[in-house]
């Protein structure tokens, strides 16, 4: 008890000694610093509280001491700038020591075991291009990031109401954000500034022209829907040190993106979904945000430039059935139509990638139309062959008939000439009386072969006309075959087009 009394006397003596010295120090500080006399008294109170805690057997932890020192430093900085300043921006920079800041080299955190939470939001400003052959997705994206930096703090009332300001981006630490699917260097102009707030929050906006890989699903081309992903993560920080926070409402993200979108090219944005995922990398887990962009192609240009022209060529092939089967121009016409469809196939090869696992429906459409037109050409060639076969047999028969008729009429003429000659006895009797009559008959017999040849020609023409009116066997077969093939051709074509278009509408694009 006596020792306790002596300890109390010692404490009161120290108190009066320090209080007396503080008044002198305060007067000196008032002359030198202009009114910051409360710092020493506050320090004495802290010392008293420390002594009292030590007397009771309690001690501070290192983290609590660091927080107390940080609070004192913030208070000292605010009190040093309690007066209004004409240059608040420079004063804030000097107050925060940003011009000589070494904290930008490391992650800002009160404790190394606590992660830094980064609020992140991405929007697609424009869909520039989707290359099916290269399987790349080119877009212009904007990324908004916000995080808390414990080294940033000031009171706006001490700096003319300055609540936030923009400083060069190199002065502060920033998350090392990357996009996994990105295959080319960013060509957009980087944002040189970063926004800091008085409450310690930092904002940074990045504009990126992203050239990323995207596996294309072209089974339903040009009525396809593509889904491309952009995975945002840190380069080196694991999730124990850096984590991302995002709004996972796909409807809100989609509407926000549509409001900011400037250009869609040939694609229409359906929706954007985001998923927060933890991925293992190099024996560490990292926080990853996976954005999935679903978009639909504007197919009108492909319908007008590819699908409709092939249908027009098919209609021309159907119209060729109205042409005469005996004309050789029909075959050349069908061959020209086939060549035109082949040109459309060459254009299609430049659009579609060669690495697709499934044959696209548009390729099946082209193969089917080309096959139908080729079968139509083969049928036309068969019909013409049968007709020419009959015409060749007709010519042979006509030649035979013509030769037989000529022989017959010449034989009859010779017989007539022989039979009309008078016997020798009669001529001797009537030689003198009928000499003039015989001369006239001989002249008429000389004219008889010419008349016979004209009659033969007339008869051959009549026979040929009768034969034309009655077609031969192979001609009748060719005409029946042409009619049957036309109806089968139209039916199969209609079924094929119906199946293809139903698949385009209802099939799943996997």
C-alpha positions in Angstrom: 0.0 0.0 0.0 2.9 2.3 0.7 4.4 1.6 -2.7 1.1 2.4 -4.3 0.9 5.7 -2.6 4.5 6.6 -3.8 3.6 5.6 -7.4 0.6 8.0 -7.3 2.8 10.8 -6.0 5.3 10.1 -8.8 2.5 10.2 -11.4 1.1 13.6 -10.1 4.6 15.1 -10.2 5.1 13.9 -13.8 1.7 15.3 -14.7 2.4 18.8 -13.3 5.9 18.8 -14.9 4.5 17.9 -18.3 1.6 20.3 -18.0 3.9 23.2 -17.2 6.2 22.3 -20.2 3.2 22.0 -22.5 2.2 25.6 -21.9 5.6 26.8 -23.0 5.7 24.5 -25.9 2.2 25.6 -26.9 3.3 29.2 -26.9 6.2 28.4 -29.1 4.1 26.3 -31.5 1.6 29.1 -31.7 4.3 31.4 -32.9 5.9 28.9 -35.3 3.0 26.7 -36.6 0.0 29.0 -36.2 -2.3 27.2 -33.8 -1.7 23.4 -33.7 -1.2 23.2 -29.8 -3.7 20.4 -29.4 -1.3 17.7 -30.8 0.8 17.4 -27.7 -2.1 17.3 -25.4 -3.6 14.6 -27.5 -0.3 12.7 -27.4 -0.3 13.0 -23.6 -3.7 11.6 -23.4 -2.6 8.7 -25.5 0.4 8.2 -23.3 -1.8 8.3 -20.2 -4.1 5.8 -21.8 -1.1 3.6 -22.7 0.2 3.9 -19.2 -3.1 3.0 -17.7 -3.5 0.0 -20.0 0.1 -1.1 -19.1 -0.7 -0.7 -15.5 -3.7 -2.9 -15.8 -1.7 -5.5 -17.6 -3.1 -5.0 -21.2 -1.1 -4.2 -24.4 -1.9 -3.1 -28.0 -1.5 -5.3 -31.0 0.7 -4.2 -33.9 -2.3 -3.8 -36.2 -4.2 -1.6 -33.8 -1.1 0.6 -33.3 -0.7 1.0 -37.0 -4.4 2.0 -37.4 -4.0 4.5 -34.5 -0.9 6.0 -36.2 -2.7 6.2 -39.5 -5.6 8.0 -37.9 -3.2 10.5 -36.3 -1.4 11.1 -39.6 -4.7 11.8 -41.3 -5.7 14.2 -38.5 -2.4 15.9 -38.6 -2.7 16.4 -42.4 -6.2 17.7 -42.2 -5.2 20.2 -39.4 -2.1 21.3 -41.3 -4.6 22.4 -44.1 -7.4 23.7 -41.9 -7.1 27.0 -43.7 -8.7 27.6 -47.1 -6.3 27.2 -50.0 -6.2 28.8 -53.4 -4.9 25.7 -55.1 -6.9 22.7 -53.6 -5.7 20.2 -56.3 -2.0 20.7 -55.5 -2.7 20.8 -51.8 -4.5 17.4 -52.0 -1.5 15.9 -53.9 0.9 17.3 -51.3 -1.3 16.1 -48.5 -1.5 12.6 -49.9 2.2 12.6 -51.0 1.2 11.3 -54.4 4.1 13.0 -56.1 6.5 10.9 -54.1 4.2 7.9 -53.5 5.8 4.5 -53.4 2.6 2.7 -52.6 1.7 2.4 -56.3 4.2 -0.5 -56.5 2.2 -2.8 -54.2 -1.4 -3.7 -53.6 -3.1 -1.2 -51.2 -4.4 -3.0 -48.2 -4.5 -2.5 -44.5 -3.5 -6.1 -43.9 -1.8 -8.4 -46.4 -4.1 -11.2 -45.6 -7.2 -9.2 -46.5 -8.1 -9.2 -50.3 -8.7 -6.1 -52.3 -12.2 -6.1 -53.6 -12.6 -4.5 -57.1 -16.0 -3.7 -58.4 -16.0 -4.3 -62.1 -18.5 -3.7 -64.9 -18.0 -4.2 -68.7 -20.1 -3.1 -71.6 -19.8 -3.7 -75.3 -19.7 -0.4 -77.2 -19.6 -1.8 -80.7 -19.5 -5.2 -82.5 -17.0 -4.5 -85.2 -16.7 -7.8 -87.0 -17.1 -11.5 -86.6 -14.8 -13.5 -88.9 -16.1 -17.0 -89.4 -13.1 -18.3 -91.4 -10.6 -17.1 -88.7 -13.1 -17.7 -85.9 -12.4 -14.3 -84.2 -14.7 -11.8 -82.5 -13.7 -8.1 -82.8 -15.4 -5.7 -80.4 -14.9 -2.4 -78.7 -15.5 -2.7 -74.9 -15.4 -0.3 -72.0 -14.4 -1.6 -68.5 -15.3 0.3 -65.3 -13.4 -0.5 -62.1 -13.7 0.8 -58.6 -11.7 -0.1 -55.5 -10.7 1.3 -52.1 -7.2 2.6 -51.4 -6.6 3.2 -47.7 -3.8 5.7 -48.5 -6.4 8.0 -50.1 -8.3 10.2 -47.6 -9.0 13.9 -47.0 -11.8 16.1 -45.7 -13.4 18.1 -48.5 -14.3 21.1 -46.2 -10.6 21.6 -45.6 -9.9 21.9 -49.4 -12.6 24.2 -50.6 -15.2 21.4 -50.9 -13.1 19.4 -53.3 -14.6 15.9 -53.1 -12.9 14.1 -56.1 -10.2 14.8 -58.6 -8.4 13.2 -61.5 -4.7 12.4 -61.3 -2.4 10.7 -63.7 -2.9 6.9 -63.8 0.7 6.2 -63.2 0.6 7.7 -59.7 -1.5 4.9 -58.1 -1.7 1.1 -58.1 -4.2 -0.4 -60.6 -5.5 -4.0 -61.0 -3.6 -5.9 -63.6 -6.6 -6.9 -65.6 -6.4 -9.1 -68.7 -8.8 -10.9 -71.1 -7.9 -14.5 -71.6 -9.4 -14.8 -75.1 -7.6 -11.7 -76.4 -5.1 -12.6 -79.2 -3.9 -9.2 -80.4 -2.6 -6.2 -78.7 -5.0 -3.5 -77.7 -5.1 -0.7 -80.3 -7.3 1.7 -78.4 -5.9 4.9 -76.8 -5.4 4.2 -73.1 -7.0 6.4 -70.5 -4.2 8.5 -68.9 -6.1 9.6 -65.8 -7.7 8.0 -62.8 -10.3 9.4 -60.4 -9.8 9.5 -56.7 -12.5 10.3 -54.0 -12.1 11.8 -50.6 -13.5 8.7 -49.0 -10.7 6.6 -50.3 -12.4 5.1 -53.4 -10.6 5.0 -56.8 -12.3 4.8 -60.2 -10.7 3.8 -63.5 -12.2 3.4 -66.9 -10.5 1.4 -69.7 -11.4 1.4 -73.4 -10.3 -1.7 -75.3 -10.5 -2.9 -78.9 -10.7 -6.6 -78.2 -9.7 -9.2 -80.9 -10.6 -12.5 -79.2 -11.0 -16.1 -80.2 -14.6 -17.4 -80.5 -15.7 -20.9 -81.6 -18.2 -20.3 -84.3 -21.4 -22.5 -84.7 -22.3 -22.2 -88.4 -24.7 -25.1 -88.7 -27.6 -22.8 -89.2 -25.8 -20.1 -91.2 -27.1 -17.5 -92.1 -29.7 -17.9 -89.4 -27.2 -18.7 -86.7 -26.7 -17.4 -83.1 -23.2 -17.0 -81.9 -22.0 -17.0 -78.2 -18.6 -15.5 -77.5 -17.0 -15.3 -74.1 -14.6 -12.7 -72.6 -12.9 -13.9 -69.4 -11.6 -11.1 -67.2 -9.0 -11.9 -64.5 -5.8 -10.7 -62.9 -2.5 -11.7 -64.3 -0.7 -12.6 -61.1 -2.9 -12.0 -58.1 -4.7 -15.0 -56.6 -8.2 -14.7 -55.1 -6.7 -14.4 -51.6 -5.3 -11.0 -52.6 -7.6 -9.8 -55.4 -11.3 -10.5 -55.9 -13.9 -9.1 -58.3 -17.4 -8.0 -57.5 -20.0 -7.6 -60.3 -23.7 -7.1 -60.9 -25.0 -10.5 -62.1 -28.4 -9.2 -63.4 -28.2 -10.1 -67.1 -31.3 -7.9 -67.9 -29.7 -4.9 -66.4 -26.3 -5.5 -68.0 -28.0 -6.0 -71.4 -30.0 -2.8 -71.2 -27.0 -0.8 -70.1 -25.0 -2.2 -73.0 -27.7 -1.5 -75.6 -27.9 2.1 -74.4 -24.1 2.5 -74.8 -23.8 0.6 -78.0 -22.9 2.6 -81.1 -22.6 0.1 -83.8 -23.7 -3.5 -84.3 -22.5 -4.1 -87.9 -24.4 -7.2 -89.2 -25.1 -8.6 -85.7 -27.9 -8.0 -83.3 -27.1 -8.2 -79.6 -29.5 -10.7 -77.8 -28.1 -10.6 -74.2 -25.0 -10.5 -72.0 -24.6 -12.7 -69.0 -21.8 -12.7 -66.4 -20.6 -15.4 -64.1 -18.1 -15.2 -61.2 -15.9 -18.2 -61.1 -12.8 -19.5 -59.3 -10.2 -21.0 -61.6 -7.0 -22.9 -60.7 -3.8 -21.6 -62.2 -0.3 -22.5 -61.2 -1.4 -24.2 -58.0 -3.4 -21.0 -57.1 -7.0 -20.0 -57.5 -7.9 -16.9 -59.2 -11.2 -14.9 -59.4 -12.5 -14.8 -63.0 -15.5 -13.0 -64.5 -16.8 -14.7 -67.6 -19.0 -12.5 -69.8 -21.0 -14.4 -72.5 -22.2 -12.3 -75.4 -25.0 -13.8 -77.4 -25.7 -12.2 -80.8 -27.8 -13.0 -83.9 -26.8 -12.4 -87.5 -28.8 -10.1 -89.7 -29.5 -12.7 -92.5 -31.3 -10.5 -95.0 -28.2 -9.8 -97.0 -27.3 -13.5 -97.3 -30.9 -14.4 -98.3 -30.8 -11.8 -101.1 -27.3 -12.6 -102.3 -27.2 -16.4 -102.0 -30.4 -18.3 -101.2 -32.8 -16.4 -103.6 -30.4 -16.5 -106.7 -30.1 -20.3 -106.3 -33.9 -20.6 -106.2 -34.1 -18.4 -109.4 -31.7 -20.8 -111.2 -33.8 -23.7 -110.1 -36.9 -22.0 -111.5 -35.1 -21.6 -114.8 -34.3 -25.3 -114.8 -38.0 -26.1 -114.3 -38.9 -23.8 -117.2 -36.5 -25.7 -119.5 -39.0 -28.5 -119.5 -41.2 -26.4 -121.8 -38.5 -26.4 -124.5 -38.6 -28.9 -127.3 -36.7 -32.1 -126.6 -35.4 -32.3 -130.2 -33.5 -29.0 -129.8 -29.8 -29.3 -128.8 -30.0 -25.8 -127.2 -31.8 -27.3 -124.3 -28.8 -29.2 -123.1 -26.5 -26.2 -123.4 -29.0 -24.1 -121.4 -29.1 -26.6 -118.5 -25.3 -26.7 -118.5 -25.1 -22.9 -118.2 -27.5 -23.0 -115.2 -25.3 -25.6 -113.5 -22.2 -23.4 -114.0 -24.0 -20.4 -112.4 -24.8 -22.5 -109.3 -21.2 -23.6 -109.1 -20.1 -20.0 -109.0 -22.4 -19.5 -106.0 -20.6 -22.4 -104.3 -17.2 -20.8 -104.8 -18.5 -17.7 -103.0 -19.8 -19.8 -100.2 -16.4 -21.4 -99.6 -14.9 -18.0 -98.9 -17.4 -17.3 -96.2 -17.6 -20.6 -94.2 -14.7 -22.0 -92.1 -13.2 -25.3 -93.0 -12.9 -26.5 -89.4 -16.6 -27.1 -88.7 -17.5 -30.5 -87.3 -21.0 -30.5 -88.9 -21.9 -29.7 -92.5 -23.8 -26.4 -92.5 -27.4 -26.5 -93.7 -26.6 -23.9 -96.4 -24.0 -26.4 -97.9 -26.6 -29.1 -97.8 -29.0 -26.7 -99.6 -26.5 -26.0 -102.3 -25.6 -29.7 -102.8 -29.2 -30.7 -103.0 -30.1 -28.0 -105.6 -27.0 -28.8 -107.6 -27.8 -32.6 -107.5 -31.4 -32.0 -108.7 -30.3 -29.8 -111.6 -27.7 -32.4 -112.6 -30.3 -35.2 -112.6 -32.5 -33.0 -114.7 -29.7 -32.6 -117.2 -29.1 -36.3 -117.4 -32.8 -36.9 -118.0 -32.8 -34.4 -120.9 -29.8 -36.1 -122.5 -31.6 -39.5 -122.2 -34.8 -38.2 -123.8 -32.8 -36.7 -126.7 -30.9 -39.9 -127.2 -34.2 -41.9 -127.5 -35.7 -39.4 -129.9 -32.6 -39.4 -132.1 -32.6 -43.1 -132.1 -36.1 -43.1 -133.6 -35.2 -40.4 -136.1 -32.2 -42.4 -137.4 -34.4 -45.5 -137.9 -37.0 -43.3 -139.8 -34.3 -42.0 -142.2 -33.2 -45.6 -142.9 -36.7 -46.7 -143.7 -37.4 -43.6 -145.9 -34.2 -44.3 -147.9 -35.2 -47.9 -148.4 -38.7 -47.0 -149.5 -37.5 -44.3 -151.8 -35.1 -46.7 -153.6 -37.7 -49.4 -153.9 -40.3 -47.0 -155.4 -37.8 -45.8 -157.9 -36.9 -49.3 -159.0 -40.6 -50.2 -159.3 -41.5 -47.3 -161.4 -38.6 -47.6 -163.7 -39.4 -51.3 -164.2 -42.9 -50.5 -165.1 -41.8 -47.9 -167.6 -39.5 -50.4 -169.3 -42.3 -53.0 -169.5 -44.6 -50.5 -170.9 -42.2 -49.4 -173.6 -41.6 -53.0 -174.7 -45.3 -53.9 -174.7 -46.2 -50.9 -176.7 -43.9 -51.7 -179.6 -45.9 -53.1 -182.6 -45.0 -56.5 -184.2 -42.9 -56.7 -187.3 -45.7 -58.1 -189.5 -48.0 -55.2 -188.7 -45.3 -52.7 -189.3 -44.6 -54.1 -192.7 -48.2 -53.8 -193.6 -48.9 -50.4 -192.2 -45.4 -49.0 -192.5 -46.2 -46.2 -194.7 -49.6 -45.3 -193.3 -48.8 -45.0 -189.6 -45.2 -43.7 -189.7 -46.3 -40.3 -188.4 -48.3 -41.8 -185.6 -45.4 -43.8 -184.3 -43.2 -40.8 -184.2 -45.7 -39.0 -181.9 -45.9 -42.0 -179.5 -42.1 -42.2 -179.3 -42.0 -38.6 -178.2 -44.6 -39.2 -175.4 -42.6 -42.2 -174.1 -39.5 -40.1 -173.7 -41.4 -37.7 -171.4 -42.7 -40.6 -169.2 -39.6 -41.0 -166.8 -39.8 -37.4 -165.7 -43.4 -37.7 -164.7 -42.7 -40.9 -162.9 -39.9 -39.3 -160.8 -42.2 -36.5 -159.8 -44.9 -38.9 -158.7 -42.4 -40.8 -156.6 -41.3 -37.7 -154.8 -44.9 -36.8 -154.0 -45.6 -40.3 -152.7 -42.5 -40.2 -150.5 -43.6 -36.8 -149.0 -47.0 -38.2 -148.2 -45.5 -41.3 -146.5 -43.1 -39.2 -144.4 -46.0 -37.0 -143.2 -47.9 -40.0 -142.2 -44.9 -41.4 -140.3 -44.5 -38.1 -138.5 -48.1 -38.1 -137.4 -47.5 -41.5 -135.9 -44.4 -41.4 -133.6 -42.3 -44.5 -133.2 -41.8 -46.6 -130.1 -38.8 -44.8 -128.5 -40.2 -41.4 -129.1 -43.4 -42.4 -127.3 -41.3 -43.8 -124.4 -39.2 -40.6 -124.2 -42.3 -38.4 -124.0 -43.9 -40.5 -121.2 -40.6 -40.6 -119.4 -40.3 -36.8 -119.6 -43.8 -36.3 -118.1 -43.2 -38.7 -115.3 -39.8 -37.3 -114.5 -41.3 -33.7 -114.4 -43.8 -34.6 -111.7 -41.3 -36.6 -109.7 -38.8 -33.8 -110.0 -41.2 -31.1 -108.7 -42.3 -33.3 -105.8 -38.8 -34.2 -104.6 -37.7 -30.6 -104.9 -40.6 -29.3 -102.9 -40.0 -31.9 -100.1 -36.3 -31.1 -100.1 -36.8 -27.4 -99.7 -39.4 -27.9 -97.0 -37.1 -30.1 -94.9 -34.2 -27.7 -95.3 -36.1 -24.6 -94.3 -37.8 -26.4 -91.3 -34.3 -27.4 -90.1 -33.1 -23.8 -90.5 -35.9 -22.7 -88.2 -36.2 -25.4 -85.6 -32.8 -27.1 -85.4 -30.4 -26.5 -82.5 -27.2 -24.7 -83.4 -24.7 -26.7 -81.5 
